[in-house]
Structures are given as C-alpha cells and as structure tokens.
Amino acid sequence: MARIHNVTEFIFLGLSPSREAQKVCFVLFLLLYTAVVLGNSLIVLTVVTSRSLGSPMYFFLSCLSFVEICYSSTTAPKLISDLLTERKAIALWGCMTQLFFMHFFGGAEIFLLTVMAYDRYVAICRPLSYRTIMNRQVCVVLVGVAWVGGFVHSFAQILLLFHLPFCGPNVIDHYFCDLLPLLKLACSDTFLVGLLIVANGGTLSVISFGIILASYVVILLHLRTRSSEGRSKALSTCGSHITVVTLFFGPCIFIYMRPSTTLSGDKMVAVFYTVITPLLNPVIYSLRNAQVKKAMKKLWIRTTKLDEK
C-alpha cells in the first residue's frame, strides 16, 4: 500500500498543559540536560586523558558515556525548546529522524551494556587471560558491533513504521515521537506491524538481558571459591554495571514489553530513561569507583594549574 501524505507534521501535547508548570519544567530539564552532557563528557575526558584508566572496562565506560549524551540529545533539546512554545510541532521527516536515532543509540547502548557484562566475566573468571582476550583490537571490534547492531535494530523499526499511512489525526499525547503513539495514529490495521516492532525490540532486549544475567550468574558461582576480600573487590567492579543495567532495562520493559495501552505514568517513565538515567550513570560510576574519582581529581588539578599559568 502506498503511503498517504495527508499528514506532514505531528503535534505534541507535551508534559503538561499548564504554562506555569512548563516554565518550571523548562528550567528543570535545561539543568538536567546540561548535567547529562557535562557529566558524561567529564567521564569521557577523564578516561581519554588518564593513563591509570587504560583497561577495557574504562574504555567501554567512555563509550557508554558518549552514547548517553547522544541518546539524551535525541529528545531533550526538542523537549526543552517546546516548553517555551504553545504549538509543539514536528515535521513527519523530523519525527522519523528522531525515532531512528533514539532507537539507534538505545540499541547501541543495549549491545554495549552486554559487552561490558562479558568484559566483567572475562576479568573475574579468566583473569590470567584477560589482557589477551580483551586486547585493544577486540575492544574496538566489540564497540563497532554495538554500533552496527544499534543501526540494524533501528533501521528495521523505521522500515516497518515508515510505510504506514498517516492521514489524520496528527496529535501525539507525548513529548517526542515514539513507536506506540505513532502506531495509534496510522489509518490502517497495525496489528502485524506492531507485533513485528515489539518482536524486534523485545528479542533484542530479552537476549541481551539474558546474556547479562547469565554472565553474572557464572561470576557469582565463580566467586564462591574466592576469599571474602576477593569477592568484595570483584563485586564492587560489577555493582555499578548492575545498577546501570537495572535502571536502563526496567523502564524499557515497562514501556515496550506490555500491551499497547497508554498509562498516565508513561511520560514520567519516558523522562526517566531519556533524561534521568543518562544523568545517573556518570554519578554511579564516579561515586562507586575509587580509580575514576582519583583520575577526576588529577584532571581537575592539571586543569587548575593550566588556568593559573
């Protein structure tokens, strides 16, 4: 079926109809997004400039922080600018572009979190071979696979959605373009397309989460033979990753792995995984990791000395 071009733009209802609430949200989300960019940029800069953070774990951490900046940037700037306007519109092509990059960076993050779980498995269960198995070339290839995997996932989602006819209405009860709200606006039967979209995203999430879970089960079984001090040290390096995985997969499962019904809390959950989670990740990794905190302190001292000169 050929696409119907009656709809050339979509209108967002946004977070709240209240102008006073929108002004408060503008200041709040501007501060949060700035913190996301600065916090994750600090992680990237610290890892890149610090010799003590040269292990694969920190290389993956810097890649994760970069993905977080990109992921949040697909929705936050539009959200912030719309809070100052009465008519919150986005062109059809802009909507599809936003949707593509959101799932591209989201898919890349899922793959990257899976790679980080594998890295922890090798580091704890095969420590003598760690440097050989997780050499620089392998790490770069794994990150490349994460990016390619995110692209393939997102391209498949957009391909399924792009050929649906949109002939009105064009009002989206959200603050960004997402799959489920757009499916409801299509003027054709979307059952099969919706099923394929959920299967695509669900398969990726379930397989990745299963691999991560299996990695930590093996790690926990392996740690039974370690001393209490060894277990504590090993688990401390996994704690941050487990927390980030929980924060990322929890909201995604709530939104995408249930029947396509709209709940009143969906927007708040979306705010959590598009803005709050990218902000929490650098905080979690910097507060729980002594090496990262030490490297940040050295970076601050070097920067201060350069400013004084």
N, C-alpha and C positions, 0 to 999 in steps of 0.2 A: 504493500500500500504506500502510495506517495505521501509525503508529509504535507500537512495543511499549514500554511503560513499565516493564518489569521492572527495568531499571537506573535508579536515581535518583541515584547518585553513582559516582565513579570513585576508585580508589586508586592513588596514585603510588608507584613503587618508589624514586624519588629517585636521587641521585647515587651513594650508597654505603650498603651495609647496616651498615657499621661505625659504632658510636656515637662512637668516638674521632675517626674521620675526619669525622663530621657536625659535631662540636663545632669542629674546626679550620675546616671549611668555613663554619660559621656566622660566625665572626669574620672570615674572609677575605672572604666575599661581603657582609657588612654594611659592611665598609670600602670595598669596590669600589663597591657601590651608592651609598653616601654620596658617594664621589668622583665618580660619574656625575652625581648631582643637583647637587652643589656646582660641579663643573667646567663643566657645561653652563649652569647658572644664571649663573655668572660671565660666560660668553660673551654670554648674552642681556642681562644688566645692562650690560656694557661697551658693547655695540653701541647699546643704547637711550639711554644717558647720554652717549655720546661724539659730539661734532659731527664729528670727523675720520673717523668710520666711517659716514658717511651715504650711501655709494654702494650701489647694488643688491646688489653682491656680499656686503656685510656684513649687509644686510637678510635675504638668503637664508640666510646663515650663522646668524643668530639664530633664524630659523625652524627650521633643521635641528637646532640645539641643543635647542630646545623639543620637537621631535618625538623626539629621542633620549631625553629624560627620560621622555616618555610611553611610548615603546616599551619601554624597560627596566623601567618600572614595571608593565607588564602581567604580568611573570613573576618579577622579582627579589624583591619583598616576599613573595610566596607561597613561593618557594624558601627564603628566609631563615627564615620562620616554621616551615616544615615541617622544617627541620633540627633543631628543638628538640622535635618531636613524633614519637612512634613510629608513629602512624597518620596517614598523609598523604592525606587525603580531600578531594575537591572535588565539590560538587553538580553534577548534569547541567547545570542552567542556568548555574552558575558556570563550568563548563568551556566552554560555548558562548560565554559572555561574554568569557572570557579569549582564546579563539581569535579571536573577532570583532575585539577591539581590537588584538590582536597583528598581524593582517593589515591592519587599518585603518591603524595607524601605520606598519607596514612598507611598505604600498603607497604611503602619502603620502611616505615617505622616498625611495622609488624615483623617484616623479614629481619630487620636489624636487631630487634629485641630477641628474635630466635637465634641469630648468630651470636649474640652476647651470651645467651644461655649455653650454647655449645662451647664458647670460649671458657666459661667458668667450669664446665665439665672437664675439659682437657687440662686446665690449670690445676684442678684439685685431684682428679682421678689419674692423670698421667703427667705429673709434674716434671719428671726427668726428660720427657719428650716434648714438653710444652713449646719451647723455643723452636724446635724443629718443625713440629706440626703447624703451629701458628706463626710461621715466618711472615715477613712483610708482604711478600708476593701473595700468599694465601689470604691475608687480611684484606688486601686491596681487591682481590677477586671476589671475596665474600661480600664486601660492601657494594661492588659492582653488580653482583647478583641481586642484592637487596633493591637497588635502584631499578634494575631491569624487571624484577618481579613486581615492584610497585607500578611500573609503567604498563605492563601486560594486564595486571588486575584492573587498573583504572580504564585502560583502553577498552577492555571487554565490557565494563559497566556502561561507559558512554556509548559504545556501539549499540548496545541493547536499548538504551534510552533515546538516542538521537533520532531514530526513525519513527518514534511515536508521534501521532498528530496532536498538536495543541491548537484548539480552535476556540478556547474560552471556557470557563473564566480564567483569569490570569493572576489571581490573588493568592499568595503563599503565606500561610499562617506560620511564619518562621522569620529568622533574620538572615538566612543565607539559603542558597539552593542546595537541597538535599534530595536523595533519591525517592523516599517515600512520599513527601509532599508533592513532588513533580508527577509521580505516578497517578496520584489522585486527580490531577488536572488534565491528564490525557483524555481525549474524547474517543477512546476505543477500549476494547477489552484488554486489560493489562495483567490478567492473571498469570499467563505464561511468562511474560517479560518479568513480572515481579518475582515469580518463582525462580527464574534463572539468575536474576540480580541477587536475591537472597542466597541462592546456592553458591554463587561466585564468592561473595563476601563471607558467607558462613563457612565454606570449605577452607578458605584461606585462614580464617580466624581459628577454626577448630583444629586444623592440622598444626598450625604454628603454636597454639596454646598447648596442644598435646605433646609436641616436641619439647617445649619449655618445661612442662610438668614432668615428662619422662627424665629429662636431664637432671632435674633437682631430686627426683626420687633416687636415681642412681648415685647422685652426690651424697645424699643423706645416708644411703646404705654403705657407701664407701667410708664415710666419716665415722661409722661405728667403731672402726679399728683404730682410730686416731685418739690421741690424748685429749683431755678436756680443753687444754690450751690450744692444741692444733685445731680442734673442732670450732672453738670460738673464733679463732683467726680466720679460718676458711669461711665460716658462715657470715662473718662481718663483711667480706667482699661480695657475698651474694645478696645480703639484705637489701641494699639499695636497688639492685636489679629486680628483685621480687616485688618490692614496693611499687616501682615504676610499672612493671607488668600488670599488677593488680589495678592500679589507677587507670591504665590505658584500656585494658580488656573489659573491665567492669562496666563502664558507661557504654562501650560499643555493644556488648552483649545485651544491655538493657534496651538500646535503641533498635538494633538490627536483628536480634535473634528472638523476636516475639511477633505475634500477629500484627498486621499493618493497621493498628489503631492509634489514634493520636491521644496522648495523655497530657494533662495540664503541666506536668513536670518535664516534658520533653525538651523545652527550650533551655531550662536550667541545667539539665543533664548535658545538652549540647554546649552550653557555656563552659561547663566543667572540662569537657575533653578538648575543646578548641582553644581555651584561654588559660584555665586554671592548671590543668595537667602540665602543659609546656612550661608554666611558671614554676611548678613544684619540682620538676625534675632536676634543675641545677641546684636547687636548695637541698634536695635529698642527697644528691651525690657529694656536694661540698660539705655538708654537715656531718655525714656519716663516714667520710673518708679523710683520714689524717694527712695522707700524701697530697691530696688535692688542696686541702686547706694550707698546708705548708708551701706548696708551689704558688698558690694565690698570694700568700704573704710575701714571698720572694719577688713575685711580679710587681706587687704594689711598691715594695722598697725600691726596685730598679726604676720604676716609673717616676717615683717621687724624686729620686736622685737626678734623673734626666731633666725633670721640671726645674729643679734648683739650679742646674747648670745653664 
